[in-house]
């Protein structure tokens, strides 16, 4: 359960590199499972649209593929969670792409408590670059999926920014999988979108015990995260760091 600062609430972290499908699948889970969905990237882009006092710094950092200052990230995320808790204390919250590193993990644990589940969408580097550079273009099949203006025409949809973001994910985010241990569930996300979504749906839906839109047969096949998943996540982190050293 979440920490005491915002009341007790349940949350699940969905992690993966840029282009791994986090936002696509989380938005659909939000519609089909009635969960709250917060992406720090989307919240920051919304802050720019709404002329947040730090809008200039946010926009510049994201355009360069650099991280936004942590106090700004924490402020917008905490405000969004506070609103969600006030509206529906029983709703499960999905953190899309958060925490990004060890510092954010510690802040999350202090502020919200421990996640019930960590879903890691594992995707090859080349596939992520291809997806990022196709976002919001005519070749993007998700361009007309009803997203708000703040989530479209992103300044970081370039090949150079994609490489930078993937590098940071490998260095900063993969190692924190070990912190979550058996809460980690690894899903391969380079297959067809619908196929990956069904895996995510079974994993998340099975965890929050909400059967709307999910067959009992599918839920019966769902399994809880295991030590094997945690070991595999740690191995992913080691392999990524070894590759960087080379």
N, C-alpha and C positions, 0 to 999 in steps of 0.2 A: 504493500500500500504506500501511497505517497506520504510525504512529510507533513508536519503540522502547520507550516507557514500558510498554506493555501487550503487547509483542510485535507481530509484523507480522500485520495482518488487513485484509481488504477491507471497505469500507463504502460505502454509497450513501445520499445525503440525499434525503428526500422532503419537499418544502416546499409550503406552501399556507396560505391563511387558515383561520380556524376554520370548520368546516362544509364545507370543500372536499373532504372524503373521505379525507384522509390515513390516519386510523386504520382506517377500514373496509377500505381497499385493502391497507394494510400487514399487518393481521391475516390477511387471506386469503392474501397472498403468503407469510406465515410458514408457514401450513399447507401450501400447495401447492408451494412452492419450497424448504422446509426452511431458511429464512434466520432469523436472529435479528431481533427487532423491538423497538426501544426508543423509546418516546415519553416525553419529559421530563415532560409533563403526567401521564401514567399513573404514571410512577415517583414523582412528587411526591405524587399522590393515594394511592399505596400507602404512601409514607412517613408520611402522615397516619394511615392505617389502622393502621400498625405503631407509632404513637406515637413517631415520630422526635423528637429533641430540639427541632427547629425546627417541629414540627407546627402549632403555633398560628399562627406567622408565615406558613407555607405556605398554610394554609386561609384566613386573612384576605386575603392578597394575591390568591388565585385567585377568591375570592368577589367581590372588587372589580374583577376583570379587570385587575389590576396584575401586573407581572412579579415572580417570586420572586427573592430575593437570589441573585446569580450563584454564590457559593461553595457554596450548598446544591445548586443545579442541577448544578454540576460534580461535586460529591461523589457524588450518587446515580447520575449517568450513568457516571462513571468506574468505580464499584463494579459496576454492571451489566455494563459491557463487560469488566471483569476476569474476572467469573464466566463470561461467554460464551466468552472466549478460553481459559480453563482447560478448559471442557467440550468445546469443539470449535474448535481454532485455524483450521480450514479453512472454517468457516461464514461466509458473507457477512452483514454486519450492516446493517440498515436503521435510519437515524436519522430518526424521524418528527417533523417540526417543528423540527429542530435542524440547523444553528445558526439562532438567531432574529435576530441582528444582527451588526454588524461585530466587536464585542468577543468574542462567542461564536465567530465564525468564526476569529479569530486564536487563541483558546484551542484550538479543535479542530485547527487546523493544527499547533500546537506539540505537542499531546498525542497525536493520532492520525495526523497526516499529511493527505494530500489525498484527497477522495472520488473514487471512480471515475466517479460519475455524480450529477447533481443533477436530480431530477424536480420540476418546478414544476406543481402542479395549479392552473390558472387558473380562477377562479370569480367570477361577478358578485357584487357586494356584497349585493344584495337576496336572492339565492339563499342566500348564506351565513347571513344573518340568519334566514331562514325555517328553514333546517336546524338551526341552533343552538337556536332556541326550541322546536323539535319533538323535540329529543333526549331520550330516556328518558321519553317520554310515550306514550300509546296510539296517537298518529299516527306514531310513529317505527318504520319497518319493521325497524330493526336492534336494537330493544330486547331481543329474545330471542335474540341471536346468540351466547350463551355467554360473554359478557364477565364478568370478575371483578367482585366488589362494588366494588373500588376504582375501577373505570372507569364506574360507574353513579351516577345521582342526583348529578350534578355541580352545585356551587353557582354555576357560571358560565353555566348554560343560560338566560340571560335576555336580553331584547332590548338593554337598556342595556349589559350586559357584552359582548354580541356586537359592538355598535358600537365599544366601546372597544378590543376585541381586534383587530378589523379595521383600525381606525385605526392601531394600533401595528404591525400587519403591513405596512401600506402604507408607513409611515414608516421602520421599522427593518429589515424583511426584504427587501422588494422591491429596495432598492438593492444588497444584497450579491450579487444574481444576476450583476452585472457582474464580481465578483471571480472567479467560477467560469468565465466565458467560454464556450468551446465545450463544456464539460461539462454545460451546462444543456439540458434537454429539456423543452419546454413542452407540456402536455397540457390540453385543455379538459375541465373536470370538472363542467359543469352539465347534462350529458346524463344518460340513464338510468344507474343504478349499474352494471349489468352491462356496458353498452357502454364506460363509462369504465374499468372494471376490465380489460377485454380490452386496451385501449390500454396501461394500466399494466403488465399482465402481459407483453406483447410487448416493451415498452421495457426493463423490469428483467430479465426472463428472457433476453432477447437479450444484454444486457450481461454477465450472470454466466455465460452459456453453459451453462445448465441446461435441458434440454429436457423434463423431466418435466411432463406436463400441458399442454405447448404443442406445437402442430402445427409441422412443418417449414415449411409454407407461411406460417404466421404469422411465424415467425422470419425467413424469407427477406424478408418485407416490412418488418421492423424496420430502422430506420436509426440510425446513431450521431448524437449531438447535433452540430449544425452551427453555423457562424457566424451563420446566419440565426436560429437559436433564441436565441443569446446576444443578438443585436441586438434581437429581439422582447422578451426579458426586460427589457433596459435600457429599451426604449420603454414597457413596462408600468409600470416604476418612475417614469419621467418623467411619464407621464400621471396616475398616482396622486398624485404630489407637486404637479403643476399643479392638480389638482382640490382639494387641500387648501388651496392658496394662495388659490384663488377663494373 
